[in-house]
Amino acid sequence: MSTSDPEFLHNYLLPHDTEEQIRLQNQYNLAKDVMGHASAVPEWIKLSEITNVMDVAAGTLVWTFDLIGSPAVRERLNPSESAPDRINLYACDITDAKFPPKEQLDSMGIKTFLQDITKPFPEKFKGTFDLIHMGLVRISLTSEGWKKALKNIYEILKPGGLLHMVELDHVFYAKDELPPDMYSGHDMKTKLTGSAWLHKLNSVVYLTATSNGFLHDVSYPSLGTLIKSASFFITSYDQSPMPFGALCRTLRGSKGALLESAEKPTLDNLNIVTSMLIKGLYSQGRLEAPSGHPITSEEECKDVMDDILTGCTEEGAFIMIFEYVARKDL
Ligand SMILES: C[S@@+](CC[C@H](N)C(=O)[O-])C[C@H]1O[C@@H](n2cnc3c(N)ncnc32)[C@H](O)[C@@H]1O
C-alpha cells in the first residue's frame, strides 16, 4: 500500500500539512482540558498492566505521545524488543504524511504502519492488544466504515482488551443552550431551521455528513449502538461541552480548567475545517446554508464563511465531545 494510493485517500476530506498537524495538537489539548483528564486515558485504566497498545488512525500520534507522558508507560519504553516488561507501542493510519520522523519513533521503539481501518489488520495481530485508541474519525468513516473498523479492532484485541474512543459531534450549540442529555440524540430540525450563523454552520456540517454517509451524531444512541452491535461491552461513557471562539472565555473544563487560551486556536480550527467542507459541498453543487437555501456562487460561499466566523468570534458556540471505553468479552 502506498501513501498516495487513491483507494485509501479519496474519502478523506482534511489535509495532512503542518497547519493540520498544529490543529490536531491544539484540538487534542483542548479536548483533554474539557474532559478534565490528567493523562491520555481515564484514570481507572491501569497502564502498568498493559503490554500491547495501538493508536489507530493516529494522525500525528498525538495520543501515543501523551500516553508516553504517563510514568507507567515512559519507564517501560525500550527500543530493544527483548527488554523485560517492555511496553509495545504501535500506531497506524491510511497515510504516514503526519507521522513524526522515523528516527524519533525508532528511538522510542514505536512501530508505525499503513492501515485502512476498514480493512482487516495483519493476521499476526489477531487477539494481541490490551488497549487500542481511536480518536476523531467521524469525518473519515461512513456508517458501513464504522461497522468494519469496529469489527477489525475487535479482532485484534485480546479477550478483555479495551477500545478507548474520543469523538466530536460537530452539532453546534449557542452559549445559552443546554447540551442534550447523555442518552438523547440531537434535535436536528431545530439545529438546521433558521437563518442565524449557527444554522448555517450546522447545515454545512450536517450536509457534509449526509452526503458522504458519515455519522452526523456520535452520541450514545447512535455510536453506542454501533459499538454494542460489534459485540463490545461499553465500560464507560462520558460527554462534555467543548467551546469555540468567544465561549472559551467563560466555559470551563469539567474539572474547572480555564479554556481562554483556546479562543484563537478554536477559531482557526473552525475556519480550516468549515472552509474545507464548504468547498467540498459547493464543488458538488450541494451547498445549502442554511438548510433549504442553495449557495450558487463563490461570493456567497465567502459570505457564509465570514458570517460563521464573525458569529463564533463574537458569540461563540460549543459542541459535545464524547469518550467511550468498550471492552471485548473475556
Ligand atoms: C482528524 S484526524 C485524527 C488523528 C488523531 N487520531 C488525532 O486525534 O489527532 C483523522 C485521521 O484518520 C485518518 N484516516 C482517515 N480514514 C482512515 C481509514 N480508513 N483508516 C485509517 N486511518 C484513516 C486520517 O489520515 C487522519 O490522520
The ligand as a Tripos MOL2 file, in Angstrom:
@<TRIPOS>MOLECULE
LIG
   27    29     1     0     0
SMALL
NO_CHARGES

@<TRIPOS>ATOM
      1 C1         -8.9890   14.0620   12.3190 C.3       1 LIG1
      2 S1         -7.6050   13.0230   12.1610 S.3       1 LIG1
      3 C2         -7.3990   12.4500   13.8370 C.3       1 LIG1
      4 C3         -5.9870   11.9740   14.0850 C.3       1 LIG1
      5 C4         -5.6980   11.5720   15.5240 C.3       1 LIG1
      6 N1         -6.4210   10.3810   15.8960 N.3       1 LIG1
      7 C5         -5.9670   12.7100   16.4810 C.2       1 LIG1
      8 O1         -6.7550   12.5170   17.4260 O.co2     1 LIG1
      9 O2         -5.3860   13.7820   16.3010 O.co2     1 LIG1
     10 C6         -8.2590   11.5760   11.3840 C.3       1 LIG1
     11 C7         -7.1700   10.6190   10.9280 C.3       1 LIG1
     12 O3         -7.8010    9.4500   10.3940 O.3       1 LIG1
     13 C8         -7.0340    9.0120    9.2970 C.3       1 LIG1
     14 N2         -7.9140    8.1560    8.4900 N.ar      1 LIG1
     15 C9         -8.9280    8.5350    7.6870 C.ar      1 LIG1
     16 N3         -9.5350    7.4650    7.1400 N.ar      1 LIG1
     17 C10        -8.8810    6.3730    7.6180 C.ar      1 LIG1
     18 C11        -9.0040    4.9730    7.4100 C.ar      1 LIG1
     19 N4         -9.9560    4.4740    6.6230 N.pl3     1 LIG1
     20 N5         -8.1390    4.1540    8.0360 N.ar      1 LIG1
     21 C12        -7.1630    4.6450    8.8260 C.ar      1 LIG1
     22 N6         -6.9820    5.9540    9.0820 N.ar      1 LIG1
     23 C13        -7.8420    6.8150    8.4840 C.ar      1 LIG1
     24 C14        -6.5800   10.3030    8.6100 C.3       1 LIG1
     25 O4         -5.4670   10.1150    7.7670 O.3       1 LIG1
     26 C15        -6.2810   11.1690    9.8330 C.3       1 LIG1
     27 O5         -4.9360   11.0700   10.2000 O.3       1 LIG1
@<TRIPOS>BOND
     1     1     2 1
     2     2     3 1
     3     2    10 1
     4     3     4 1
     5     4     5 1
     6     5     6 1
     7     5     7 1
     8     7     8 2
     9     7     9 1
    10    10    11 1
    11    11    12 1
    12    11    26 1
    13    12    13 1
    14    13    14 1
    15    13    24 1
    16    14    15 ar
    17    14    23 ar
    18    15    16 ar
    19    16    17 ar
    20    17    18 ar
    21    17    23 ar
    22    18    19 1
    23    18    20 ar
    24    20    21 ar
    25    21    22 ar
    26    22    23 ar
    27    24    25 1
    28    24    26 1
    29    26    27 1
@<TRIPOS>SUBSTRUCTURE
     1 LIG1         1 GROUP 0 **** ****
